[in-house]
């Protein structure tokens, strides 16, 4: 487990204030809630926090928000708090196992703990700068590097969206990367690149794992690869040759490419690529998936959620998925639920950990998990 608790307030004190009350998470989490309750917004808030910890989002593009997050990484408890407004940092704190390690205020002045010296040293920086992002020194500030590494290993995928279906790669770019110039790593909206990087690093076992998972999801696939796309079917026709993902199905001669395969098949393929990338690389971060099961039938929705949680747990990762799919809800034990309820602009989450009686009592009714959702019995 990594992310244990998260709360967030946006535009605090203003008429447009939006509040996410403290949510607690386990290793595998299914976030459910009525439409417009805040499921996707929770994913966006969590993603923004990860981007701040990796340095890909600054105070200048973070809006007016107050994050409070607790993490448990390798048995160590981290608490990080950050408040920003008008492109500046109002406050920032980091503690490790209850001991302060970094503090700063709106003036930009603060102090940070130096491991080798065994003491705090003062610093002064621009009000727009996030102190955490400039302290990634493994020797002096290992507590910052540990948290940043976790965030770097995390990723967000919008399963219900386009998910990179119309994202291809130029053949010349693929050849360049094959010659050792690839930056590597996962790109959430480019499963093709993730596949190519995975295949270069791990070869046939990577392909075999994807095929096995696709078959487990009910798709009779025998092979996966990347191939040149017939660009004549695109309008306007591209000036260069394009590479796309392709599958071989049992009893079918023609290969089906990501452009021509159904949205459901493509989403399943993209998901298995992403999950196996995390497994093969050993990245023990947080996997966030919005609208898991969207576009899949009953059987495949259930298998998709089962595969996702199984892969994450086997690889030591944490997973948070959102869904309003009744089949997905019925397939996931209530112990993994995070049920959201919105009251005006305030969102609250209920779990078997913070509302044990409500969850325990419902088990005796003999009703389905979906009934637990529709009856709102969790609060």
N, C-alpha and C positions, 0 to 999 in steps of 0.2 A: 504494500500500500504506500501511497505517497501523499496525495491531497486528502487530508482528513476533514477539514472544515473550511467553508468559504462564506463570506458575507460581503455585501457591496451596496453602496449608496451612491446614486447618481444625482447631480444637481441638488445637493443637500441644502435644505432651507428655502428652496425655490418652489413655485407652484408646480413645476414639472418634475419634482423629486420622484425617483423610483428606487424602491428599497428591496433588496434581497436579504431576508433575514438569515441568520447563520444556518447553513446546510451542513450535515455531516455525511461523509461518504465511506463506503467500504471498498473492497477490491473490485467487485463487479457491481455496477449500478445501472438500473433502468429508471430513467426519469419519465414520469407520466404526468399528465395534466390536461385539462380541457383546452380547447383552442384559445389562443391569446392569453394563456396563463403565465407564460414566461419560459417555456422549455428552450426555444431557440435562443432567447436572450441570455439564459444561463450559459449555454454553449459559447455564445459570443463573449460574455464577461470572462469566462474561464480562459478562452483563447487569448483574449487581450492581456490577461495576467501573465500567461506563458510567454507572450511576445515581449512584454516588459522585462521579464527575467532573462530572456535571451538577448535583449538589446535591440530587437527589431521594432519596438515601439517606444517612443520617447514621451516626455511630459507634454511636448508641443502638439502631439497628435493623440493624446489620451483623453481629451475632454475634461469634464468635471466629475471625478469619481473618487470614491474612497474604498479601497480594497483592504480586506483583512483575511489572511489565509494561514491555516496551520497545515504543516506537512510532517510526515514521518518517513524518513529516508535512512535505510540501514540502521534502524533503531534509534535514530537521533531526531528529536522534535525541533522543527524550525517554525517560527512565527514571523511572518512578513506583513507589514502594514504600509500602505502608500496612499496618500491623498493628493490629488492634483486639481488645479483650477486655473483657467485663463492661461494655459500653456506653461504653468509653473508648478513646482512641488510645494505643497503646504507642510507636509510632514512625511517622514520615512523612518521606519524602525525595523530592525531584524534582531531576533533573539534566538539562541540555541540552547535547548534544554533549560529554558527559563532564564538564561544569562544573557544580558544585552550584548550585542556585538556591533551594531551600527545604529546611530541615531543622527538625525539632522532636522532642522526646522525650516520655515519659509524663507529665512534670510540666506540659506545656503550654507550656514555654519553647522558643524557637527563633529562627531568623533567616531572612530572605527577601531576595532581591536586588531592589533598586530600579533600574530601567533608566535613568531620567533622572538620578539621582544617581550611578549607576555604582558602587554599594557595597551591602553588606548592612546591614540594620537589624534589631535585636533586637525580639522581640515576646513577649508572654505571654498565653495564652488558657486557656479552660476545657479540662480534660482530655478532655471529651466532644466537643469541637469539632474538625472536620477543617480544618486550615489552608488547604488548597487551595481549599475552597469559599468562603472569605471574602476571596480575593485576586484576584477577577476584574476587574482594572483594566487596560484595554488599553494605557494609557499607561505605567504603572509595571511591570506584570507581564504583558507580552504572551505570554510562554511559557506562562502558565497559561490565558489566554484561548484560545490556539490549540488546546490540548489539550481544553479544555472545549467548544469549538465542534465539534470532531470528534465528541466523545461525544454532543453534542446532535443531530448529524445522523445518528446511528446508531439502529437499531431492531431489536427482536426479534419474530419471528412464530412461533407454534406451529402449523405447518401441519397436524399430525396431530390437533389439538384442534378445538374448536367454531369457533375463528377468527372469532367475532362473528356467526355465522349467525343467532342469535336476538337480535341487538342491533339495534333499530330506533331511529328518532328521531321525536319528536313533530312534527307539522306546524308547530305554533306556534314550536318551537325552530328549525326549518329556515328559516322566514320571518324570524325575528329575525336569524339569521346572514346571510341574504341582504341584510339592510339594513345590513350592514357591521359587525355586532357579533360576528362569528366570531373565535375566538382563532387559528384556522388551525392548521396542523401536522398531523402524523400521530399517530394513536392505534392502537397495534398490534392491539387487539381490537375496533376499530370501522372496518372497511373502508368502510362507508357514509359516515361522516363524512369519511374521507380522499378518497373519490370526490367528494363534494359540494364540498369545498375545492378539489380539483384542477379540477373543472369550472368553478367560479367564477373561478379564476385563469387557466385556459388554454383554456376553451371547447371547441369542436368537435375541435381537434387531440388533446385529451386523450381524448375518447370514441373517436376513430378509432384511436388507438394501442392502447387496450384491446381494441377489436374485432379489430384486426389480430393481436394476441397471442393472443386466445382462439381465433381461427381457426387460428393456427399450432399451438396445442395440440390441435387436432382437434375443436373445438366450432363447428358451423356458425352462428355468431352474426352478425347484421346490424346490431344496435344495442344500446347500453347506456344506461340512464338510471335515475333514481329516481322512484318513483311512490307514490301513496297505496295502502296495503295494505288488503285486504279483511279488516277486523278481526273479522268475524263467525266466522272460522274459528279465532280464538284463544279460549282459555278460561283464566281469565275474560276477558270482552271488555273491552278498555281503555276508559277514559273519554274519551280524546282520539284524534283521527286520527293514524295512524302512517305514516311514510314508509319505504320499503324499496328496495333495489336491484332492478332488473329487467332482463331480457334479452329480445331479440327474435330468434327463430331462423328460419332459412330454411324457408318452407313451412308455418309454424305461425302461426295467427291470434292465439291468446291469448299474452300475455306471461307469462314465467315469473319469479316473484319469488324473492328469496333464501330465503323461507320454504318454497317448494314445489320449488325446484330440487334436484337430487341433491347429496349432500355433495361428490362429486368435482367437479361443475361449479362449485359454490360456492367450493370451495377454489381452483380454478383462477382464478376471477374475482377473489377476494380477493388472490391472489398477483399477478395482472397489474395490479391497481389499485395495490398497494404498490410494485411495481417501477417503474411509470410515474410514480408520485408522486416517487420518488427521482430518476428521470431528468429529469423536467420541472423540478423545483426545483433540480437541480444539487447535491443534498446528497451530498457525498463522504465519507460515514461508513462504518460497518460494518453490513452487513445479515446478521443471524443468523436462520436458519430451521431449526427443529427438525422432524425427520421429513418432510422434503421427499419427495413421491411417495406418501405414505400415502393410500390411497383411490383412486389412479389406476391405470389399466391400464398394461401394458408400454409401449406407444407413447407415451402421454401422460406417463408418469413420465420417460422419456428426454427428451422435448421440454421438460418443465418444468425439469429441471436445466440443459439447454442454454440455454433462454431466460433463466433466472435468472443464470447466469454471464455470458452475453453482455451482458445489460442492465447488470449491475454493472460490467463492464469498460468498456463504452462510456461509462457515466456517470462513470467514475473512482472508483467505490466499491469496497470490499472485501467479499467475501461468504464466510461460513462456514455451511455447511449440514450437517446430520446426516441419515443414512439407513442403514437396513439392507436396503433394496430392492436385490435383485440386478441389476435392470435399470438402476437409477441408477448402481450401482457400475460396471457394464460400459460405461456411457455416458461416464464421467468418466475422463480420462487419469490414470495413476498419479502423474504429477507434481503433481496437485492433491490427492492423498490425505493425510489425517492419520489413520493407523491406530492405534487405542487398544488397549492391553493392560493388564489389571488384575491385580495381584499383591497379594492381601489388600486393604488399604485404600490402596494406592498405584497410581496410574494413570500410564502412560507412553505417549507418542506417538511414532510412527515416520513419517518422511517421506522423500522422495527427497533431501532436503537433509541430514538427519542420519544416514540409513542408505543411502547411495548404492549400495553394493555389492548389498545385498539387493534393491533395486528394479531395479537394472540387470540382475542375473542372471535375475530372473524373466521379463524381456521375451523372453529367448531360449527359453523353454519352449513358447511357442505357445499357452498356456492363457489362459483369460479372466481379467479382473480379479477376478471373483467367486471364482475358484479361488485367487487370491492371498490373498483374505480368509479363505476356509474353511481353507486350508492353514496360515494364520498364518506365511507365509514372510517376512513383513516384519520378524521379529525372530529 
